[in-house]
Amino acid sequence: MRAVGFLFSPKAVNVVKSIAEIADEYERNLIRLKQRRDEVALLIRAEQCAERRWKLHKRVEVLEQMIFESAGAIAVMRGERHG
């Protein structure tokens, strides 16, 4: 039986991120989510069709939930809150 060795490329080693880097990445995504939520909210006001307004409203609800969960995860990663 032969031992199998694993080779780690420098590229694979550099993939590891610190919690602070991940929190910063989440924060950037959070900003984009808030922008998208605001864009969809504007679309709701301009939409004439009630069915489309309802679907857009549901999309805003999903974005709100994602924003809430991301903000909580950021707080936990930064030690501001315990998860």
N, C-alpha and C positions, 0 to 999 in steps of 0.2 A: 504494500500500500504506500502510495506516495503522498507526501504533504503538499497541500495546495497553498501557494503563497498569494497574497493579494498585493497588488501594486496600486498605490494611491498617487494619482497624478496631482501636480500642483493646482490644477484647475479645480479638482474636487475638494481639495482642502480649503480653498478660498471661498467656497460656497457657504461655509458656516458664518452666520451673522450673530451679532450680539443682540441682546434683548432691546437695547437702546436703538439699534439700527432697525429692528423690526417695528418698534413703536413709532419711529419716524416714518417708516414706510406706511404703516397703518394710518398715521396722521395725514400723509399726502393723499391717500385713498379716501379718507374721510372728507377732505376738502372737495375732492371730485364728486363724491356722493352728494354732498350738500348742494353743489352747483347743479348737478343733474336733477335733484329734487326740485330746486327752484325753477329750472327750465320746464319741467313737467307741470309744475303748478301754473306757469304762464300759459302753457298749452291748454290746460283745463279751462281757464278764463276765456280763451279765444275759441274754443270748440263749440260748435252749434249742436251737434248730435249728442243727445243725452246718454246713449249707450257708450260712445267713445269717451265722454266725460267721466262716466263711471269707471271704465277701464283705466283711464289715466289716474283717477283718484286711487284706485287699488294699487297702481304702480307707485304712487307717492307713499302709500302706507307701507309697502315693502321697503322702499328706500329709507323711510323713517325708522323702521325696525333695524335695518342694516346700520344706520347711523348710530342708533342707541347702543347696539351690541358692540360696534367698533369703538365707540367712545369709552364704554366700560372696559373693554380689553386693553385699551391704551392706558387707562387709569391703573389697572392691575399691573401691567408691565412696568409702569413707572413707579410703582410702590405707593401710589396715592390711595389705593383701595385694595382690600384683600378679596381674592376671587374665590 
